[in-house]
Amino acid sequence: MITKCFVKMAKNKKLIPHMFNIEDMQSYLKATIPPLTADEYKFFENNEIIRFYEADMTAPNGLCDP
């Protein structure tokens, strides 16, 4: 959930796609916050961050509810 909120903030602040593309952002997040559990590992391997970003691009800007 924290990574999704970070990606939403980066998109709203125009970091994605102007400074980084989403694929690079996913690799940076994986390097910064390495997966510890099998579920976290699957989260990165299934490209959930990219999938979330693409779904969020079609949605209007809003807040990420924690």
PDBQT receptor file of N, H, CA, C and O in Angstrom, charges set to zero:
ATOM      1  N   MET A   1       0.820  -1.191   0.000  1.00  0.00    +0.000 N 
ATOM      2  CA  MET A   1       0.000   0.000   0.000  1.00  0.00    +0.000 C 
ATOM      3  C   MET A   1       0.865   1.257   0.000  1.00  0.00    +0.000 C 
ATOM      4  O   MET A   1       0.543   2.239  -0.668  1.00  0.00    +0.000 OA
ATOM      5  N   ILE A   2       1.960   1.223   0.748  1.00  0.00    +0.000 N 
ATOM      6  H   ILE A   2       2.222   0.425   1.291  1.00  0.00    +0.000 HD
ATOM      7  CA  ILE A   2       2.833   2.390   0.814  1.00  0.00    +0.000 C 
ATOM      8  C   ILE A   2       3.450   2.664  -0.554  1.00  0.00    +0.000 C 
ATOM      9  O   ILE A   2       3.575   3.820  -0.958  1.00  0.00    +0.000 OA
ATOM     10  N   THR A   3       3.835   1.613  -1.264  1.00  0.00    +0.000 N 
ATOM     11  H   THR A   3       3.733   0.674  -0.935  1.00  0.00    +0.000 HD
ATOM     12  CA  THR A   3       4.428   1.830  -2.579  1.00  0.00    +0.000 C 
ATOM     13  C   THR A   3       3.413   2.412  -3.546  1.00  0.00    +0.000 C 
ATOM     14  O   THR A   3       3.767   3.245  -4.380  1.00  0.00    +0.000 OA
ATOM     15  N   LYS A   4       2.151   1.989  -3.449  1.00  0.00    +0.000 N 
ATOM     16  H   LYS A   4       1.864   1.312  -2.771  1.00  0.00    +0.000 HD
ATOM     17  CA  LYS A   4       1.113   2.536  -4.327  1.00  0.00    +0.000 C 
ATOM     18  C   LYS A   4       0.898   4.017  -4.045  1.00  0.00    +0.000 C 
ATOM     19  O   LYS A   4       0.730   4.810  -4.972  1.00  0.00    +0.000 OA
ATOM     20  N   CYS A   5       0.903   4.392  -2.774  1.00  0.00    +0.000 N 
ATOM     21  H   CYS A   5       1.039   3.748  -2.021  1.00  0.00    +0.000 HD
ATOM     22  CA  CYS A   5       0.752   5.812  -2.432  1.00  0.00    +0.000 C 
ATOM     23  C   CYS A   5       1.949   6.619  -2.930  1.00  0.00    +0.000 C 
ATOM     24  O   CYS A   5       1.786   7.748  -3.392  1.00  0.00    +0.000 OA
ATOM     25  N   PHE A   6       3.134   6.051  -2.840  1.00  0.00    +0.000 N 
ATOM     26  H   PHE A   6       3.266   5.133  -2.465  1.00  0.00    +0.000 HD
ATOM     27  CA  PHE A   6       4.328   6.739  -3.334  1.00  0.00    +0.000 C 
ATOM     28  C   PHE A   6       4.252   6.934  -4.844  1.00  0.00    +0.000 C 
ATOM     29  O   PHE A   6       4.591   8.002  -5.354  1.00  0.00    +0.000 OA
ATOM     30  N   VAL A   7       3.809   5.904  -5.556  1.00  0.00    +0.000 N 
ATOM     31  H   VAL A   7       3.533   5.037  -5.142  1.00  0.00    +0.000 HD
ATOM     32  CA  VAL A   7       3.677   6.011  -7.017  1.00  0.00    +0.000 C 
ATOM     33  C   VAL A   7       2.629   7.058  -7.374  1.00  0.00    +0.000 C 
ATOM     34  O   VAL A   7       2.825   7.829  -8.313  1.00  0.00    +0.000 OA
ATOM     35  N   LYS A   8       1.519   7.098  -6.639  1.00  0.00    +0.000 N 
ATOM     36  H   LYS A   8       1.360   6.471  -5.875  1.00  0.00    +0.000 HD
ATOM     37  CA  LYS A   8       0.485   8.102  -6.898  1.00  0.00    +0.000 C 
ATOM     38  C   LYS A   8       1.034   9.507  -6.642  1.00  0.00    +0.000 C 
ATOM     39  O   LYS A   8       0.757  10.424  -7.416  1.00  0.00    +0.000 OA
ATOM     40  N   MET A   9       1.805   9.686  -5.573  1.00  0.00    +0.000 N 
ATOM     41  H   MET A   9       2.030   8.941  -4.945  1.00  0.00    +0.000 HD
ATOM     42  CA  MET A   9       2.393  10.985  -5.283  1.00  0.00    +0.000 C 
ATOM     43  C   MET A   9       3.384  11.383  -6.382  1.00  0.00    +0.000 C 
ATOM     44  O   MET A   9       3.401  12.531  -6.824  1.00  0.00    +0.000 OA
ATOM     45  N   ALA A  10       4.211  10.422  -6.818  1.00  0.00    +0.000 N 
ATOM     46  H   ALA A  10       4.197   9.489  -6.459  1.00  0.00    +0.000 HD
ATOM     47  CA  ALA A  10       5.185  10.710  -7.871  1.00  0.00    +0.000 C 
ATOM     48  C   ALA A  10       4.485  11.106  -9.165  1.00  0.00    +0.000 C 
ATOM     49  O   ALA A  10       4.964  11.978  -9.891  1.00  0.00    +0.000 OA
ATOM     50  N   LYS A  11       3.360  10.472  -9.454  1.00  0.00    +0.000 N 
ATOM     51  H   LYS A  11       2.971   9.764  -8.864  1.00  0.00    +0.000 HD
ATOM     52  CA  LYS A  11       2.596  10.823 -10.652  1.00  0.00    +0.000 C 
ATOM     53  C   LYS A  11       1.996  12.218 -10.509  1.00  0.00    +0.000 C 
ATOM     54  O   LYS A  11       2.061  13.019 -11.442  1.00  0.00    +0.000 OA
ATOM     55  N   ASN A  12       1.410  12.513  -9.346  1.00  0.00    +0.000 N 
ATOM     56  H   ASN A  12       1.357  11.862  -8.589  1.00  0.00    +0.000 HD
ATOM     57  CA  ASN A  12       0.788  13.822  -9.136  1.00  0.00    +0.000 C 
ATOM     58  C   ASN A  12       1.801  14.961  -9.135  1.00  0.00    +0.000 C 
ATOM     59  O   ASN A  12       1.481  16.081  -9.531  1.00  0.00    +0.000 OA
ATOM     60  N   LYS A  13       3.026  14.673  -8.689  1.00  0.00    +0.000 N 
ATOM     61  H   LYS A  13       3.286  13.763  -8.368  1.00  0.00    +0.000 HD
ATOM     62  CA  LYS A  13       4.086  15.688  -8.671  1.00  0.00    +0.000 C 
ATOM     63  C   LYS A  13       4.880  15.725  -9.980  1.00  0.00    +0.000 C 
ATOM     64  O   LYS A  13       5.891  16.421 -10.085  1.00  0.00    +0.000 OA
ATOM     65  N   LYS A  14       4.406  14.962 -10.982  1.00  0.00    +0.000 N 
ATOM     66  H   LYS A  14       3.585  14.397 -10.897  1.00  0.00    +0.000 HD
ATOM     67  CA  LYS A  14       4.985  14.953 -12.332  1.00  0.00    +0.000 C 
ATOM     68  C   LYS A  14       6.384  14.343 -12.383  1.00  0.00    +0.000 C 
ATOM     69  O   LYS A  14       7.142  14.625 -13.311  1.00  0.00    +0.000 OA
ATOM     70  N   LEU A  15       6.741  13.505 -11.393  1.00  0.00    +0.000 N 
ATOM     71  H   LEU A  15       6.125  13.276 -10.639  1.00  0.00    +0.000 HD
ATOM     72  CA  LEU A  15       8.011  12.789 -11.467  1.00  0.00    +0.000 C 
ATOM     73  C   LEU A  15       7.917  11.653 -12.471  1.00  0.00    +0.000 C 
ATOM     74  O   LEU A  15       8.871  11.364 -13.194  1.00  0.00    +0.000 OA
ATOM     75  N   ILE A  16       6.758  11.016 -12.507  1.00  0.00    +0.000 N 
ATOM     76  H   ILE A  16       5.983  11.251 -11.920  1.00  0.00    +0.000 HD
ATOM     77  CA  ILE A  16       6.474   9.972 -13.492  1.00  0.00    +0.000 C 
ATOM     78  C   ILE A  16       5.498  10.587 -14.483  1.00  0.00    +0.000 C 
ATOM     79  O   ILE A  16       4.495  11.111 -13.998  1.00  0.00    +0.000 OA
ATOM     80  N   PRO A  17       5.641  10.596 -15.717  1.00  0.00    +0.000 N 
ATOM     81  CA  PRO A  17       6.689  10.010 -16.539  1.00  0.00    +0.000 C 
ATOM     82  C   PRO A  17       7.769  10.993 -16.952  1.00  0.00    +0.000 C 
ATOM     83  O   PRO A  17       8.590  10.656 -17.805  1.00  0.00    +0.000 OA
ATOM     84  N   HIS A  18       7.808  12.199 -16.384  1.00  0.00    +0.000 N 
ATOM     85  H   HIS A  18       7.141  12.473 -15.691  1.00  0.00    +0.000 HD
ATOM     86  CA  HIS A  18       8.736  13.216 -16.870  1.00  0.00    +0.000 C 
ATOM     87  C   HIS A  18      10.181  12.988 -16.433  1.00  0.00    +0.000 C 
ATOM     88  O   HIS A  18      11.095  13.193 -17.231  1.00  0.00    +0.000 OA
ATOM     89  N   MET A  19      10.414  12.566 -15.183  1.00  0.00    +0.000 N 
ATOM     90  H   MET A  19       9.672  12.399 -14.534  1.00  0.00    +0.000 HD
ATOM     91  CA  MET A  19      11.778  12.305 -14.714  1.00  0.00    +0.000 C 
ATOM     92  C   MET A  19      12.130  10.825 -14.788  1.00  0.00    +0.000 C 
ATOM     93  O   MET A  19      13.268  10.469 -15.097  1.00  0.00    +0.000 OA
ATOM     94  N   PHE A  20      11.163   9.967 -14.506  1.00  0.00    +0.000 N 
ATOM     95  H   PHE A  20      10.239  10.256 -14.255  1.00  0.00    +0.000 HD
ATOM     96  CA  PHE A  20      11.367   8.516 -14.509  1.00  0.00    +0.000 C 
ATOM     97  C   PHE A  20      10.236   7.884 -15.292  1.00  0.00    +0.000 C 
ATOM     98  O   PHE A  20       9.146   8.447 -15.394  1.00  0.00    +0.000 OA
ATOM     99  N   ASN A  21      10.498   6.712 -15.844  1.00  0.00    +0.000 N 
ATOM    100  H   ASN A  21      11.384   6.254 -15.761  1.00  0.00    +0.000 HD
ATOM    101  CA  ASN A  21       9.365   5.942 -16.348  1.00  0.00    +0.000 C 
ATOM    102  C   ASN A  21       8.984   4.946 -15.259  1.00  0.00    +0.000 C 
ATOM    103  O   ASN A  21       9.758   4.718 -14.330  1.00  0.00    +0.000 OA
ATOM    104  N   ILE A  22       7.816   4.362 -15.366  1.00  0.00    +0.000 N 
ATOM    105  H   ILE A  22       7.188   4.548 -16.121  1.00  0.00    +0.000 HD
ATOM    106  CA  ILE A  22       7.302   3.522 -14.295  1.00  0.00    +0.000 C 
ATOM    107  C   ILE A  22       8.136   2.253 -14.125  1.00  0.00    +0.000 C 
ATOM    108  O   ILE A  22       8.243   1.740 -13.011  1.00  0.00    +0.000 OA
ATOM    109  N   GLU A  23       8.716   1.748 -15.181  1.00  0.00    +0.000 N 
ATOM    110  H   GLU A  23       8.629   2.165 -16.086  1.00  0.00    +0.000 HD
ATOM    111  CA  GLU A  23       9.556   0.554 -15.073  1.00  0.00    +0.000 C 
ATOM    112  C   GLU A  23      10.793   0.837 -14.222  1.00  0.00    +0.000 C 
ATOM    113  O   GLU A  23      11.177   0.023 -13.383  1.00  0.00    +0.000 OA
ATOM    114  N   ASP A  24      11.416   2.003 -14.445  1.00  0.00    +0.000 N 
ATOM    115  H   ASP A  24      11.104   2.665 -15.126  1.00  0.00    +0.000 HD
ATOM    116  CA  ASP A  24      12.569   2.385 -13.621  1.00  0.00    +0.000 C 
ATOM    117  C   ASP A  24      12.149   2.593 -12.172  1.00  0.00    +0.000 C 
ATOM    118  O   ASP A  24      12.855   2.184 -11.251  1.00  0.00    +0.000 OA
ATOM    119  N   MET A  25      10.992   3.234 -11.971  1.00  0.00    +0.000 N 
ATOM    120  H   MET A  25      10.418   3.567 -12.720  1.00  0.00    +0.000 HD
ATOM    121  CA  MET A  25      10.518   3.478 -10.611  1.00  0.00    +0.000 C 
ATOM    122  C   MET A  25      10.306   2.155  -9.877  1.00  0.00    +0.000 C 
ATOM    123  O   MET A  25      10.630   2.045  -8.695  1.00  0.00    +0.000 OA
ATOM    124  N   GLN A  26       9.765   1.155 -10.567  1.00  0.00    +0.000 N 
ATOM    125  H   GLN A  26       9.501   1.245 -11.527  1.00  0.00    +0.000 HD
ATOM    126  CA  GLN A  26       9.554  -0.140  -9.926  1.00  0.00    +0.000 C 
ATOM    127  C   GLN A  26      10.896  -0.759  -9.527  1.00  0.00    +0.000 C 
ATOM    128  O   GLN A  26      11.014  -1.314  -8.435  1.00  0.00    +0.000 OA
ATOM    129  N   SER A  27      11.902  -0.672 -10.389  1.00  0.00    +0.000 N 
ATOM    130  H   SER A  27      11.806  -0.220 -11.276  1.00  0.00    +0.000 HD
ATOM    131  CA  SER A  27      13.202  -1.249 -10.044  1.00  0.00    +0.000 C 
ATOM    132  C   SER A  27      13.860  -0.479  -8.904  1.00  0.00    +0.000 C 
ATOM    133  O   SER A  27      14.536  -1.086  -8.072  1.00  0.00    +0.000 OA
ATOM    134  N   TYR A  28      13.680   0.852  -8.841  1.00  0.00    +0.000 N 
ATOM    135  H   TYR A  28      13.131   1.344  -9.516  1.00  0.00    +0.000 HD
ATOM    136  CA  TYR A  28      14.220   1.638  -7.731  1.00  0.00    +0.000 C 
ATOM    137  C   TYR A  28      13.542   1.256  -6.421  1.00  0.00    +0.000 C 
ATOM    138  O   TYR A  28      14.199   1.121  -5.389  1.00  0.00    +0.000 OA
ATOM    139  N   LEU A  29      12.217   1.082  -6.469  1.00  0.00    +0.000 N 
ATOM    140  H   LEU A  29      11.683   1.192  -7.307  1.00  0.00    +0.000 HD
ATOM    141  CA  LEU A  29      11.499   0.688  -5.258  1.00  0.00    +0.000 C 
ATOM    142  C   LEU A  29      11.930  -0.692  -4.793  1.00  0.00    +0.000 C 
ATOM    143  O   LEU A  29      12.102  -0.916  -3.595  1.00  0.00    +0.000 OA
ATOM    144  N   LYS A  30      12.105  -1.604  -5.711  1.00  0.00    +0.000 N 
ATOM    145  H   LYS A  30      11.965  -1.422  -6.684  1.00  0.00    +0.000 HD
ATOM    146  CA  LYS A  30      12.523  -2.956  -5.347  1.00  0.00    +0.000 C 
ATOM    147  C   LYS A  30      13.932  -2.944  -4.748  1.00  0.00    +0.000 C 
ATOM    148  O   LYS A  30      14.215  -3.705  -3.823  1.00  0.00    +0.000 OA
ATOM    149  N   ALA A  31      14.809  -2.092  -5.263  1.00  0.00    +0.000 N 
ATOM    150  H   ALA A  31      14.579  -1.474  -6.014  1.00  0.00    +0.000 HD
ATOM    151  CA  ALA A  31      16.165  -1.997  -4.726  1.00  0.00    +0.000 C 
ATOM    152  C   ALA A  31      16.186  -1.296  -3.367  1.00  0.00    +0.000 C 
ATOM    153  O   ALA A  31      16.990  -1.639  -2.500  1.00  0.00    +0.000 OA
ATOM    154  N   THR A  32      15.306  -0.320  -3.186  1.00  0.00    +0.000 N 
ATOM    155  H   THR A  32      14.653  -0.042  -3.890  1.00  0.00    +0.000 HD
ATOM    156  CA  THR A  32      15.271   0.437  -1.935  1.00  0.00    +0.000 C 
ATOM    157  C   THR A  32      14.566  -0.326  -0.828  1.00  0.00    +0.000 C 
ATOM    158  O   THR A  32      15.018  -0.342   0.317  1.00  0.00    +0.000 OA
ATOM    159  N   ILE A  33      13.456  -0.957  -1.179  1.00  0.00    +0.000 N 
ATOM    160  H   ILE A  33      13.088  -0.944  -2.109  1.00  0.00    +0.000 HD
ATOM    161  CA  ILE A  33      12.662  -1.724  -0.216  1.00  0.00    +0.000 C 
ATOM    162  C   ILE A  33      12.632  -3.169  -0.711  1.00  0.00    +0.000 C 
ATOM    163  O   ILE A  33      11.646  -3.584  -1.320  1.00  0.00    +0.000 OA
ATOM    164  N   PRO A  34      13.678  -3.934  -0.464  1.00  0.00    +0.000 N 
ATOM    165  CA  PRO A  34      13.712  -5.296  -1.005  1.00  0.00    +0.000 C 
ATOM    166  C   PRO A  34      12.605  -6.166  -0.410  1.00  0.00    +0.000 C 
ATOM    167  O   PRO A  34      12.279  -6.037   0.770  1.00  0.00    +0.000 OA
ATOM    168  N   PRO A  35      12.036  -7.039  -1.215  1.00  0.00    +0.000 N 
ATOM    169  CA  PRO A  35      10.972  -7.908  -0.712  1.00  0.00    +0.000 C 
ATOM    170  C   PRO A  35      11.518  -8.895   0.320  1.00  0.00    +0.000 C 
ATOM    171  O   PRO A  35      12.574  -9.496   0.122  1.00  0.00    +0.000 OA
ATOM    172  N   LEU A  36      10.781  -9.054   1.427  1.00  0.00    +0.000 N 
ATOM    173  H   LEU A  36       9.923  -8.566   1.588  1.00  0.00    +0.000 HD
ATOM    174  CA  LEU A  36      11.201  -9.946   2.490  1.00  0.00    +0.000 C 
ATOM    175  C   LEU A  36      10.384 -11.237   2.530  1.00  0.00    +0.000 C 
ATOM    176  O   LEU A  36      10.892 -12.292   2.912  1.00  0.00    +0.000 OA
ATOM    177  N   THR A  37       9.125 -11.143   2.136  1.00  0.00    +0.000 N 
ATOM    178  H   THR A  37       8.712 -10.286   1.826  1.00  0.00    +0.000 HD
ATOM    179  CA  THR A  37       8.252 -12.310   2.179  1.00  0.00    +0.000 C 
ATOM    180  C   THR A  37       7.939 -12.763   0.758  1.00  0.00    +0.000 C 
ATOM    181  O   THR A  37       8.227 -12.065  -0.215  1.00  0.00    +0.000 OA
ATOM    182  N   ALA A  38       7.349 -13.934   0.664  1.00  0.00    +0.000 N 
ATOM    183  H   ALA A  38       7.115 -14.501   1.454  1.00  0.00    +0.000 HD
ATOM    184  CA  ALA A  38       6.964 -14.462  -0.648  1.00  0.00    +0.000 C 
ATOM    185  C   ALA A  38       5.914 -13.569  -1.311  1.00  0.00    +0.000 C 
ATOM    186  O   ALA A  38       5.948 -13.364  -2.525  1.00  0.00    +0.000 OA
ATOM    187  N   ASP A  39       4.986 -13.039  -0.517  1.00  0.00    +0.000 N 
ATOM    188  H   ASP A  39       4.959 -13.205   0.469  1.00  0.00    +0.000 HD
ATOM    189  CA  ASP A  39       3.959 -12.154  -1.074  1.00  0.00    +0.000 C 
ATOM    190  C   ASP A  39       4.568 -10.863  -1.622  1.00  0.00    +0.000 C 
ATOM    191  O   ASP A  39       4.176 -10.390  -2.689  1.00  0.00    +0.000 OA
ATOM    192  N   GLU A  40       5.514 -10.305  -0.897  1.00  0.00    +0.000 N 
ATOM    193  H   GLU A  40       5.832 -10.689  -0.031  1.00  0.00    +0.000 HD
ATOM    194  CA  GLU A  40       6.178  -9.098  -1.377  1.00  0.00    +0.000 C 
ATOM    195  C   GLU A  40       6.979  -9.381  -2.643  1.00  0.00    +0.000 C 
ATOM    196  O   GLU A  40       7.000  -8.561  -3.560  1.00  0.00    +0.000 OA
ATOM    197  N   TYR A  41       7.626 -10.519  -2.696  1.00  0.00    +0.000 N 
ATOM    198  H   TYR A  41       7.609 -11.186  -1.951  1.00  0.00    +0.000 HD
ATOM    199  CA  TYR A  41       8.389 -10.903  -3.888  1.00  0.00    +0.000 C 
ATOM    200  C   TYR A  41       7.455 -11.042  -5.091  1.00  0.00    +0.000 C 
ATOM    201  O   TYR A  41       7.772 -10.566  -6.182  1.00  0.00    +0.000 OA
ATOM    202  N   LYS A  42       6.298 -11.697  -4.894  1.00  0.00    +0.000 N 
ATOM    203  H   LYS A  42       6.041 -12.084  -4.008  1.00  0.00    +0.000 HD
ATOM    204  CA  LYS A  42       5.320 -11.850  -5.973  1.00  0.00    +0.000 C 
ATOM    205  C   LYS A  42       4.766 -10.499  -6.403  1.00  0.00    +0.000 C 
ATOM    206  O   LYS A  42       4.467 -10.302  -7.581  1.00  0.00    +0.000 OA
ATOM    207  N   PHE A  43       4.624  -9.564  -5.464  1.00  0.00    +0.000 N 
ATOM    208  H   PHE A  43       4.867  -9.724  -4.507  1.00  0.00    +0.000 HD
ATOM    209  CA  PHE A  43       4.131  -8.221  -5.766  1.00  0.00    +0.000 C 
ATOM    210  C   PHE A  43       5.015  -7.562  -6.819  1.00  0.00    +0.000 C 
ATOM    211  O   PHE A  43       4.510  -6.977  -7.777  1.00  0.00    +0.000 OA
ATOM    212  N   PHE A  44       6.324  -7.653  -6.645  1.00  0.00    +0.000 N 
ATOM    213  H   PHE A  44       6.734  -8.128  -5.866  1.00  0.00    +0.000 HD
ATOM    214  CA  PHE A  44       7.245  -7.055  -7.611  1.00  0.00    +0.000 C 
ATOM    215  C   PHE A  44       7.345  -7.885  -8.884  1.00  0.00    +0.000 C 
ATOM    216  O   PHE A  44       7.403  -7.326  -9.979  1.00  0.00    +0.000 OA
ATOM    217  N   GLU A  45       7.367  -9.210  -8.761  1.00  0.00    +0.000 N 
ATOM    218  H   GLU A  45       7.319  -9.664  -7.871  1.00  0.00    +0.000 HD
ATOM    219  CA  GLU A  45       7.500 -10.069  -9.931  1.00  0.00    +0.000 C 
ATOM    220  C   GLU A  45       6.280 -10.008 -10.845  1.00  0.00    +0.000 C 
ATOM    221  O   GLU A  45       6.407 -10.177 -12.058  1.00  0.00    +0.000 OA
ATOM    222  N   ASN A  46       5.104  -9.770 -10.278  1.00  0.00    +0.000 N 
ATOM    223  H   ASN A  46       5.001  -9.633  -9.293  1.00  0.00    +0.000 HD
ATOM    224  CA  ASN A  46       3.874  -9.676 -11.073  1.00  0.00    +0.000 C 
ATOM    225  C   ASN A  46       3.637  -8.269 -11.604  1.00  0.00    +0.000 C 
ATOM    226  O   ASN A  46       2.588  -7.985 -12.182  1.00  0.00    +0.000 OA
ATOM    227  N   ASN A  47       4.622  -7.385 -11.404  1.00  0.00    +0.000 N 
ATOM    228  H   ASN A  47       5.474  -7.616 -10.934  1.00  0.00    +0.000 HD
ATOM    229  CA  ASN A  47       4.542  -5.998 -11.897  1.00  0.00    +0.000 C 
ATOM    230  C   ASN A  47       3.282  -5.291 -11.407  1.00  0.00    +0.000 C 
ATOM    231  O   ASN A  47       2.617  -4.589 -12.169  1.00  0.00    +0.000 OA
ATOM    232  N   GLU A  48       2.963  -5.482 -10.134  1.00  0.00    +0.000 N 
ATOM    233  H   GLU A  48       3.503  -6.052  -9.515  1.00  0.00    +0.000 HD
ATOM    234  CA  GLU A  48       1.779  -4.846  -9.562  1.00  0.00    +0.000 C 
ATOM    235  C   GLU A  48       1.886  -3.324  -9.561  1.00  0.00    +0.000 C 
ATOM    236  O   GLU A  48       0.876  -2.633  -9.695  1.00  0.00    +0.000 OA
ATOM    237  N   ILE A  49       3.083  -2.806  -9.413  1.00  0.00    +0.000 N 
ATOM    238  H   ILE A  49       3.903  -3.367  -9.304  1.00  0.00    +0.000 HD
ATOM    239  CA  ILE A  49       3.262  -1.351  -9.418  1.00  0.00    +0.000 C 
ATOM    240  C   ILE A  49       2.929  -0.784 -10.791  1.00  0.00    +0.000 C 
ATOM    241  O   ILE A  49       2.252   0.238 -10.900  1.00  0.00    +0.000 OA
ATOM    242  N   ILE A  50       3.403  -1.445 -11.828  1.00  0.00    +0.000 N 
ATOM    243  H   ILE A  50       3.954  -2.276 -11.739  1.00  0.00    +0.000 HD
ATOM    244  CA  ILE A  50       3.107  -0.997 -13.191  1.00  0.00    +0.000 C 
ATOM    245  C   ILE A  50       1.617  -1.124 -13.468  1.00  0.00    +0.000 C 
ATOM    246  O   ILE A  50       1.015  -0.224 -14.054  1.00  0.00    +0.000 OA
ATOM    247  N   ARG A  51       1.025  -2.221 -13.055  1.00  0.00    +0.000 N 
ATOM    248  H   ARG A  51       1.514  -2.952 -12.579  1.00  0.00    +0.000 HD
ATOM    249  CA  ARG A  51      -0.414  -2.425 -13.256  1.00  0.00    +0.000 C 
ATOM    250  C   ARG A  51      -1.231  -1.355 -12.519  1.00  0.00    +0.000 C 
ATOM    251  O   ARG A  51      -2.207  -0.837 -13.061  1.00  0.00    +0.000 OA
ATOM    252  N   PHE A  52      -0.833  -1.028 -11.288  1.00  0.00    +0.000 N 
ATOM    253  H   PHE A  52      -0.040  -1.449 -10.848  1.00  0.00    +0.000 HD
ATOM    254  CA  PHE A  52      -1.506   0.022 -10.524  1.00  0.00    +0.000 C 
ATOM    255  C   PHE A  52      -1.376   1.363 -11.226  1.00  0.00    +0.000 C 
ATOM    256  O   PHE A  52      -2.349   2.110 -11.332  1.00  0.00    +0.000 OA
ATOM    257  N   TYR A  53      -0.181   1.667 -11.704  1.00  0.00    +0.000 N 
ATOM    258  H   TYR A  53       0.609   1.060 -11.618  1.00  0.00    +0.000 HD
ATOM    259  CA  TYR A  53       0.060   2.947 -12.385  1.00  0.00    +0.000 C 
ATOM    260  C   TYR A  53      -0.805   3.072 -13.639  1.00  0.00    +0.000 C 
ATOM    261  O   TYR A  53      -1.408   4.119 -13.877  1.00  0.00    +0.000 OA
ATOM    262  N   GLU A  54      -0.866   2.017 -14.432  1.00  0.00    +0.000 N 
ATOM    263  H   GLU A  54      -0.376   1.166 -14.238  1.00  0.00    +0.000 HD
ATOM    264  CA  GLU A  54      -1.671   2.057 -15.652  1.00  0.00    +0.000 C 
ATOM    265  C   GLU A  54      -3.159   2.201 -15.331  1.00  0.00    +0.000 C 
ATOM    266  O   GLU A  54      -3.874   2.905 -16.045  1.00  0.00    +0.000 OA
ATOM    267  N   ALA A  55      -3.633   1.551 -14.279  1.00  0.00    +0.000 N 
ATOM    268  H   ALA A  55      -3.052   0.979 -13.700  1.00  0.00    +0.000 HD
ATOM    269  CA  ALA A  55      -5.030   1.705 -13.877  1.00  0.00    +0.000 C 
ATOM    270  C   ALA A  55      -5.285   3.106 -13.334  1.00  0.00    +0.000 C 
ATOM    271  O   ALA A  55      -6.357   3.672 -13.548  1.00  0.00    +0.000 OA
ATOM    272  N   ASP A  56      -4.309   3.662 -12.638  1.00  0.00    +0.000 N 
ATOM    273  H   ASP A  56      -3.438   3.202 -12.465  1.00  0.00    +0.000 HD
ATOM    274  CA  ASP A  56      -4.455   4.997 -12.055  1.00  0.00    +0.000 C 
ATOM    275  C   ASP A  56      -4.425   6.081 -13.126  1.00  0.00    +0.000 C 
ATOM    276  O   ASP A  56      -4.992   7.156 -12.926  1.00  0.00    +0.000 OA
ATOM    277  N   MET A  57      -3.775   5.819 -14.257  1.00  0.00    +0.000 N 
ATOM    278  H   MET A  57      -3.315   4.946 -14.419  1.00  0.00    +0.000 HD
ATOM    279  CA  MET A  57      -3.728   6.801 -15.337  1.00  0.00    +0.000 C 
ATOM    280  C   MET A  57      -5.119   7.064 -15.910  1.00  0.00    +0.000 C 
ATOM    281  O   MET A  57      -5.394   8.170 -16.374  1.00  0.00    +0.000 OA
ATOM    282  N   THR A  58      -5.991   6.070 -15.884  1.00  0.00    +0.000 N 
ATOM    283  H   THR A  58      -5.768   5.171 -15.508  1.00  0.00    +0.000 HD
ATOM    284  CA  THR A  58      -7.333   6.244 -16.421  1.00  0.00    +0.000 C 
ATOM    285  C   THR A  58      -8.279   6.846 -15.391  1.00  0.00    +0.000 C 
ATOM    286  O   THR A  58      -9.343   7.352 -15.748  1.00  0.00    +0.000 OA
ATOM    287  N   ALA A  59      -7.901   6.795 -14.114  1.00  0.00    +0.000 N 
ATOM    288  H   ALA A  59      -7.037   6.384 -13.824  1.00  0.00    +0.000 HD
ATOM    289  CA  ALA A  59      -8.746   7.347 -13.053  1.00  0.00    +0.000 C 
ATOM    290  C   ALA A  59      -8.422   8.823 -12.850  1.00  0.00    +0.000 C 
ATOM    291  O   ALA A  59      -7.302   9.252 -13.125  1.00  0.00    +0.000 OA
ATOM    292  N   PRO A  60      -9.383   9.601 -12.373  1.00  0.00    +0.000 N 
ATOM    293  CA  PRO A  60      -9.091  11.010 -12.076  1.00  0.00    +0.000 C 
ATOM    294  C   PRO A  60      -8.140  11.109 -10.890  1.00  0.00    +0.000 C 
ATOM    295  O   PRO A  60      -8.062  10.195 -10.068  1.00  0.00    +0.000 OA
ATOM    296  N   ASN A  61      -7.418  12.226 -10.807  1.00  0.00    +0.000 N 
ATOM    297  H   ASN A  61      -7.482  12.968 -11.474  1.00  0.00    +0.000 HD
ATOM    298  CA  ASN A  61      -6.488  12.441  -9.686  1.00  0.00    +0.000 C 
ATOM    299  C   ASN A  61      -7.266  12.480  -8.386  1.00  0.00    +0.000 C 
ATOM    300  O   ASN A  61      -8.337  13.081  -8.302  1.00  0.00    +0.000 OA
ATOM    301  N   GLY A  62      -6.721  11.841  -7.392  1.00  0.00    +0.000 N 
ATOM    302  H   GLY A  62      -5.851  11.353  -7.460  1.00  0.00    +0.000 HD
ATOM    303  CA  GLY A  62      -7.355  11.817  -6.090  1.00  0.00    +0.000 C 
ATOM    304  C   GLY A  62      -6.339  11.415  -5.040  1.00  0.00    +0.000 C 
ATOM    305  O   GLY A  62      -5.160  11.208  -5.330  1.00  0.00    +0.000 OA
ATOM    306  N   LEU A  63      -6.817  11.311  -3.838  1.00  0.00    +0.000 N 
ATOM    307  H   LEU A  63      -7.774  11.478  -3.603  1.00  0.00    +0.000 HD
ATOM    308  CA  LEU A  63      -5.940  10.946  -2.740  1.00  0.00    +0.000 C 
ATOM    309  C   LEU A  63      -5.871   9.442  -2.602  1.00  0.00    +0.000 C 
ATOM    310  O   LEU A  63      -6.821   8.733  -2.935  1.00  0.00    +0.000 OA
ATOM    311  N   CYS A  64      -4.758   8.963  -2.117  1.00  0.00    +0.000 N 
ATOM    312  H   CYS A  64      -3.986   9.539  -1.847  1.00  0.00    +0.000 HD
ATOM    313  CA  CYS A  64      -4.573   7.551  -1.838  1.00  0.00    +0.000 C 
ATOM    314  C   CYS A  64      -5.017   7.313  -0.400  1.00  0.00    +0.000 C 
ATOM    315  O   CYS A  64      -4.403   7.838   0.528  1.00  0.00    +0.000 OA
ATOM    316  N   ASP A  65      -6.065   6.536  -0.204  1.00  0.00    +0.000 N 
ATOM    317  H   ASP A  65      -6.564   6.109  -0.958  1.00  0.00    +0.000 HD
ATOM    318  CA  ASP A  65      -6.560   6.269   1.139  1.00  0.00    +0.000 C 
ATOM    319  C   ASP A  65      -5.726   5.189   1.801  1.00  0.00    +0.000 C 
ATOM    320  O   ASP A  65      -5.663   4.063   1.307  1.00  0.00    +0.000 OA
ATOM    321  N   PRO A  66      -5.083   5.520   2.917  1.00  0.00    +0.000 N 
ATOM    322  CA  PRO A  66      -4.272   4.496   3.609  1.00  0.00    +0.000 C 
ATOM    323  C   PRO A  66      -5.139   3.438   4.250  1.00  0.00    +0.000 C 
ATOM    324  O   PRO A  66      -4.621   2.508   4.869  1.00  0.00    +0.000 OA
TER     325      PRO A  66
